[in-house]
Amino acid sequence: PASELILDAIANEGPLRFSRYMDLALYHPVAGFYANGGAGRRKDFITSPEVGPLFGAVIANALDATWDELGQPERFAVVEAGAGPGTLARAIQRARPRCIDAMDYLAVEQSAVQRERHPSTVNSSDAMPDQIGPGVVFANELLDNLPFDVLDYDPARGWLEVRVGQSDGLLTEVLEPVLDHDLPPATPTQPVRVPVQRDAATWLVTTLGALTSGRVILVDYGVAYPAYDRQWLRTYAEHDRGHDPLMQPGSRDITADIDIDALAAVRMPDTVRTQAEFLARHGIEQLVAEGNEYWEAHAARPDVAAMAMRSRSVEAQALLDPTGLGGFVVLEWVAGSSLARGLADG
């Protein structure tokens, strides 16, 4: 079990940085959470692709929009980072975007167990390519899972780093001096805990450097510092939300709101929208209307396609809900030449 691996690591290394703990708890190839759990109705949590195929159909429209912006190149790279079991890839291909004949789809997923479930019609990898484009890098709920460290502020003690130690064989928090992290820009007036998402910032730096032209599109839940309280760090197991990340490591997801300010410090995004606004921009209402028309024409003798079309209106309600998935933030960066940068719509 992951707990034994973590206790062994603590015995050898001393109290672990939270990022090291997360890496073992989530990404160990045998005992980590993603070797056994993940997204899906029969798994641990639902992301937008698992709501149904409508999300993929809208993303297909967004891919076509960037393909058009770039002059409809003969080869068009689509890199899905954090592809999980390949649900979104299947939905996008089923939607048959106009760019499909030009599309080179790469599903990037660290977990070998998840990669085994990818459709045979896409390429799979455990790492991002060194060069991408022209095309799109798309990541849905990836950055919130990248390992991060945690800082804790107490007015009496100042900033301390939260590490993971053990007491009588049980995992416990250990507060230690901050050694090599930049402190938040403002001093809080009350106790607060914040993530230090270096891996997320590094991922963005590397991805923007690799993309020759096109767009990086990130969908996630996030806040801007100092809007953190002690509830931003969450766990999920069997669709049940929890808050103690040290409980039963390897059996539950560990996730946090992404720090939008930290990503903006890498490079200011060209556009910032809610998921509801992004999906509306790329035609979700038209897709729902088409679904309703198809259902009405086939309701007397419905087939599988008619049932799928009928479900679009229900899927849209979940995807657009401002208190849920619809309230997620969509950040876009335009990469490449000055011409490509000029495509950013404010």
C-alpha positions in Angstrom: 0.0 0.0 0.0 1.0 3.6 -0.6 1.1 4.3 3.2 3.9 1.8 3.6 5.9 3.4 0.8 5.4 6.8 2.3 6.4 5.7 5.8 9.6 4.1 4.3 10.4 7.3 2.5 10.0 9.3 5.7 12.3 6.9 7.5 14.9 7.4 4.8 14.5 11.0 4.0 12.9 12.6 7.0 9.6 14.6 6.8 8.6 14.8 3.2 7.7 17.9 1.3 4.0 17.8 0.4 4.9 17.6 -3.3 7.0 14.5 -2.6 4.1 13.0 -0.6 1.6 13.8 -3.4 3.9 12.2 -6.0 3.9 8.9 -4.1 0.3 9.0 -3.1 -1.0 9.8 -6.6 1.5 8.7 -9.2 3.3 5.6 -7.8 2.9 3.1 -10.7 1.5 0.4 -8.5 0.3 1.9 -5.2 -0.7 5.4 -6.4 -4.2 6.6 -6.7 -4.1 6.8 -10.5 -3.0 3.2 -10.8 -6.4 2.2 -9.5 -8.8 5.2 -9.3 -9.6 8.3 -11.4 -12.4 9.9 -13.4 -15.6 8.2 -14.3 -19.1 7.4 -13.1 -17.8 4.1 -11.7 -14.6 5.6 -10.4 -14.0 8.5 -8.0 -15.1 11.8 -9.6 -16.8 13.2 -12.6 -15.0 15.7 -14.9 -16.6 17.5 -17.9 -15.6 14.8 -20.4 -17.3 12.1 -18.2 -20.6 14.1 -18.2 -21.2 12.9 -21.7 -20.0 13.4 -25.3 -21.3 17.0 -25.6 -18.2 18.4 -24.0 -16.0 16.7 -26.6 -18.2 18.0 -29.4 -17.7 21.6 -28.2 -13.9 21.1 -27.8 -13.9 19.8 -31.4 -15.4 23.1 -32.4 -12.7 25.0 -30.5 -10.0 22.9 -32.3 -11.5 23.8 -35.6 -11.5 27.5 -34.6 -7.7 27.4 -33.9 -7.1 25.3 -37.1 -8.9 28.1 -39.1 -6.9 30.8 -37.3 -3.6 29.1 -38.3 -4.7 28.9 -41.9 -5.8 25.2 -41.9 -2.4 23.6 -41.8 -2.0 20.1 -43.4 -0.7 18.8 -40.1 -2.4 20.0 -36.9 -1.2 18.8 -33.5 -3.7 18.2 -30.7 -1.9 17.3 -27.4 -4.3 16.5 -24.6 -2.3 16.7 -21.4 -3.6 14.6 -18.5 -5.8 12.5 -20.8 -6.9 10.0 -18.2 -8.6 6.9 -19.8 -9.1 8.7 -23.1 -12.7 9.8 -22.7 -12.3 13.2 -24.2 -10.2 11.8 -27.2 -13.0 9.4 -28.0 -15.7 12.2 -27.9 -13.6 14.5 -30.1 -13.0 11.9 -32.7 -16.7 10.9 -32.6 -17.7 14.5 -33.2 -15.7 14.5 -36.5 -14.3 18.1 -36.4 -13.4 19.6 -39.8 -9.7 19.4 -38.9 -9.8 15.6 -38.2 -7.9 14.6 -41.4 -5.1 17.0 -40.5 -5.2 16.2 -36.8 -2.3 14.4 -35.1 -3.8 13.5 -31.7 -1.4 12.8 -28.8 -2.9 11.7 -25.5 -0.4 12.4 -22.7 -1.0 10.4 -19.5 1.5 9.5 -16.8 -0.4 6.5 -15.5 0.3 3.3 -17.5 -3.0 1.8 -16.4 -4.9 4.8 -17.7 -2.9 4.8 -21.0 -3.9 1.2 -21.6 -7.5 2.4 -22.0 -6.8 5.0 -24.7 -8.4 4.4 -28.1 -6.2 2.8 -30.7 -6.9 5.8 -33.0 -4.7 8.2 -31.0 -1.0 8.1 -30.1 -0.2 7.9 -26.3 2.7 9.0 -24.3 3.7 9.4 -20.6 5.4 12.7 -21.3 4.9 15.9 -23.2 6.7 16.3 -26.5 9.7 18.6 -26.8 8.1 20.4 -29.8 4.4 20.9 -30.7 2.6 22.6 -33.5 1.1 24.2 -35.1 -1.8 23.1 -33.0 -3.5 23.1 -29.6 -2.4 21.9 -26.2 -5.5 21.2 -24.1 -5.6 20.2 -20.4 -8.8 19.6 -18.5 -8.3 19.5 -14.7 -4.6 18.7 -14.9 -2.8 21.4 -13.1 -4.8 21.0 -9.9 -3.3 17.5 -9.6 0.3 18.4 -10.2 2.3 18.0 -7.0 2.6 21.1 -4.9 4.1 22.2 -1.6 2.2 23.9 1.2 3.0 27.0 3.3 1.2 27.8 6.5 1.1 31.3 8.1 0.6 31.9 11.8 0.8 35.5 13.1 2.8 34.3 16.1 5.3 32.2 14.1 5.2 33.6 10.6 5.5 31.4 7.5 6.3 27.7 7.9 6.3 24.8 5.4 3.9 21.9 5.9 5.7 18.6 5.5 4.5 15.0 6.1 6.0 13.1 9.0 4.9 10.2 11.1 4.1 9.5 14.7 3.7 5.9 16.0 3.3 4.8 12.4 0.6 7.3 11.5 1.1 10.2 9.0 1.1 13.6 10.6 1.8 17.2 9.6 5.2 18.7 10.5 5.8 22.4 10.3 9.3 23.4 9.4 11.1 26.7 8.5 10.7 27.8 4.8 14.0 27.1 3.1 13.8 27.8 -0.6 10.3 29.0 -1.5 9.4 32.5 -2.4 6.9 33.8 0.2 3.5 35.2 -0.8 3.6 38.9 -1.8 1.3 40.0 1.1 1.5 39.3 4.8 -1.8 37.9 6.0 -3.6 39.3 8.9 -4.9 35.9 10.1 -3.8 32.2 9.9 -3.8 31.0 6.3 -2.5 28.1 4.3 -1.5 28.4 0.6 -0.1 26.0 -2.1 3.2 26.6 -3.9 2.5 25.2 -7.3 6.0 25.2 -8.9 5.2 22.1 -11.0 2.2 23.9 -12.6 4.2 27.0 -13.4 7.0 24.8 -14.8 4.6 22.9 -16.9 3.3 26.1 -18.4 6.8 27.5 -19.1 7.8 24.3 -20.9 4.6 23.9 -22.8 4.6 27.5 -24.1 8.2 27.0 -25.1 7.4 23.8 -27.0 4.3 25.1 -28.9 5.5 26.7 -32.2 2.1 28.3 -32.9 -1.5 27.8 -31.8 -3.1 27.8 -28.3 -2.6 26.4 -24.9 -6.1 25.9 -23.3 -6.4 25.1 -19.6 -9.6 24.3 -17.9 -9.6 24.0 -14.1 -10.9 25.4 -10.8 -8.8 28.2 -9.5 -8.5 31.3 -7.4 -6.2 34.3 -7.1 -4.2 34.7 -3.9 -5.1 35.7 -1.2 -8.5 34.1 -1.6 -7.3 30.9 0.0 -8.6 29.5 3.3 -8.0 26.1 4.7 -10.6 24.4 2.5 -8.9 24.8 -0.8 -7.2 21.4 -0.5 -9.6 18.6 -1.2 -9.7 14.8 -1.6 -12.1 12.7 -3.6 -12.8 9.0 -3.3 -15.9 7.2 -4.7 -17.5 10.6 -5.5 -17.2 11.6 -1.8 -15.3 14.8 -1.0 -13.0 15.0 1.9 -10.4 17.4 3.3 -7.7 15.4 5.1 -5.0 14.6 2.5 -3.1 12.3 4.9 -6.0 9.9 5.2 -5.5 6.6 3.3 -3.0 7.8 0.7 -3.3 6.0 -2.6 -7.0 5.5 -2.2 -8.1 9.0 -3.0 -7.4 11.9 -5.2 -5.6 15.0 -3.8 -6.4 18.3 -5.5 -6.3 22.0 -5.0 -7.5 25.2 -6.6 -4.9 26.4 -9.1 -3.2 29.7 -8.3 -4.2 31.9 -11.2 -1.7 34.6 -10.2 1.2 32.2 -10.3 0.3 31.1 -13.8 -0.1 34.8 -14.9 3.3 35.4 -13.5 4.7 33.0 -16.1 2.8 34.8 -18.9 -0.4 36.7 -18.7 -3.1 34.6 -20.4 -4.6 36.1 -23.5 -8.1 35.3 -22.5 -9.7 34.3 -19.2 -13.3 33.0 -19.2 -15.6 30.7 -17.2 -16.2 27.3 -18.7 -19.8 28.4 -19.4 -18.6 31.4 -21.4 -16.0 29.3 -23.3 -18.6 26.6 -24.2 -21.1 29.2 -25.3 -18.4 30.8 -27.5 -17.8 27.5 -29.2 -21.4 26.5 -30.0 -22.8 24.5 -27.2 -26.3 26.1 -27.6 -26.3 25.2 -31.3 -25.3 21.6 -30.5 -28.1 21.3 -28.0 -30.6 22.7 -30.5 -29.4 20.2 -33.1 -29.8 17.4 -30.5 -33.4 18.5 -29.7 -34.3 18.6 -33.4 -32.8 15.2 -34.0 -34.7 13.7 -31.1 -38.0 15.2 -32.2 -37.5 13.7 -35.7 -36.7 10.2 -34.3 -38.7 10.1 -31.0 -41.3 7.8 -32.4 -38.6 5.1 -33.2 -35.6 6.2 -31.2 -32.2 4.7 -32.0 -28.9 5.0 -30.1 -28.0 8.3 -31.9 -31.4 9.8 -30.9 -30.9 8.9 -27.3 -27.5 10.5 -27.3 -28.9 13.6 -28.9 -31.7 13.8 -26.4 -29.1 13.7 -23.5 -27.4 16.9 -24.8 -29.7 19.2 -23.0 -29.1 17.4 -19.7 -25.4 17.4 -20.2 -25.4 21.1 -21.0 -27.1 21.9 -17.7 -24.2 20.3 -15.8 -21.5 21.7 -18.0 -22.9 25.3 -17.8 -23.9 25.3 -14.1 -22.2 28.4 -12.6 -22.0 26.8 -9.2 -20.2 23.7 -10.6 -18.4 22.9 -13.8 -19.7 26.0 -15.6 -17.8 28.1 -13.0 -14.4 26.6 -13.8 -11.9 29.0 -15.3 -10.6 28.6 -18.9 -7.2 30.2 -19.5 -5.8 30.5 -23.0 -2.4 31.5 -24.2 -1.6 32.2 -27.9 1.8 31.0 -28.9 4.1 31.5 -31.9 4.7 34.3 -34.3 3.5 37.8 -33.9 0.7 36.9 -36.3 -0.4 34.1 -34.0 -0.2 36.3 -31.0 -2.4 38.8 -32.8 -5.1 36.1 -32.8 -5.7 36.5 -29.1 -9.2 37.8 -28.5 -9.4 40.0 -25.4 
